[in-house]
Amino acid sequence: MNIASDIAAARAGILDRIAAAARAAGRDPQAVALVAVSKQQPDERIEAMLAAGQRLFGENRVQEAQARWSERRAAVPGLKLRLIGPLQSNKAADAARLFDAIDSLGRPKLAAAIADAAQKQGRCPELLIQVNTGEEPQKAGVAPAEADAFIRAVRKEYGLPVAGLMCIPPADEEPAMHFALLAKIAARNGLVELSMGMSHDFETAIRFGATQVRVGSALFGARG
Ligand SMILES: *Cc1c(COP(=O)(O)O)cnc(C)c1O
């Protein structure tokens, strides 16, 4: 067993499946980005993934991401980091400093904190609004019925650009209807980016228009 070749092969396999799913849906394979979800993965797998050429990574915790990426960032040209997990307003400034994108914007208080951080730092990460399509109490994100109003408020009241939407469907439901709902909300709000689909359902997400799939375990192996 060799970690470098295993990881390179896993990545090539996922990229092939992404391309096949895109073509089957009549879409351009280049229009679907692979976000490698590196949370809780050991350093040797991170290094192997970088060596395999991967540059776009997703993390779900600010502090863990700082520990993993702060120093590596300088050494890896073209590295892009996306925050895909919930964010507290008091960590918004740290998140805005480290991440190229924040994909979990779902509350006015967080929008205010990001707007404040962006002004102070002179740059704003790309922003996706998380929609809690299954209306699960334990999950972050705006309810589907409130999504249009929230998107409008983020743009108008907080003056922030919105690039797209993100969702995490309930674990025990067919994801397709959640992906379809997210795509519909994006379309009527003129939003392009759709972050949806994980290891077990990214091909379905691509069929429904995902522009970014977030793949962790199928790419790196089970988290430690
Ligand atoms: C962990 C995580 C993923 C990746 O999950 P896998 O099933 O390992 O692919 C995707 N999205 C979010 C928001 C996550 O927290």
PDBQT file of the ligand as one rigid body, heavy atoms in Angstrom, charges set to zero:
ROOT
HETATM    1  C1  LIG A 301     -17.905  16.251   5.885  1.00  0.00    +0.000 C 
HETATM    2  C2  LIG A 301     -18.693  17.002   4.891  1.00  0.00    +0.000 A 
HETATM    3  C3  LIG A 301     -18.725  16.606   3.532  1.00  0.00    +0.000 A 
HETATM    4  C4  LIG A 301     -18.023  15.379   2.992  1.00  0.00    +0.000 C 
HETATM    5  O1  LIG A 301     -18.693  14.213   3.391  1.00  0.00    +0.000 OA
HETATM    6  P1  LIG A 301     -18.321  12.786   2.744  1.00  0.00    +0.000 P 
HETATM    7  O2  LIG A 301     -19.545  11.980   2.961  1.00  0.00    +0.000 OA
HETATM    8  O3  LIG A 301     -17.143  12.275   3.505  1.00  0.00    +0.000 OA
HETATM    9  O4  LIG A 301     -18.021  12.992   1.312  1.00  0.00    +0.000 OA
HETATM   10  C5  LIG A 301     -19.452  17.389   2.649  1.00  0.00    +0.000 A 
HETATM   11  N1  LIG A 301     -20.105  18.500   3.054  1.00  0.00    +0.000 NA
HETATM   12  C6  LIG A 301     -20.098  18.898   4.335  1.00  0.00    +0.000 A 
HETATM   13  C7  LIG A 301     -20.838  20.141   4.717  1.00  0.00    +0.000 C 
HETATM   14  C8  LIG A 301     -19.394  18.177   5.297  1.00  0.00    +0.000 A 
HETATM   15  O5  LIG A 301     -19.393  18.604   6.577  1.00  0.00    +0.000 OA
ENDROOT
TORSDOF 0
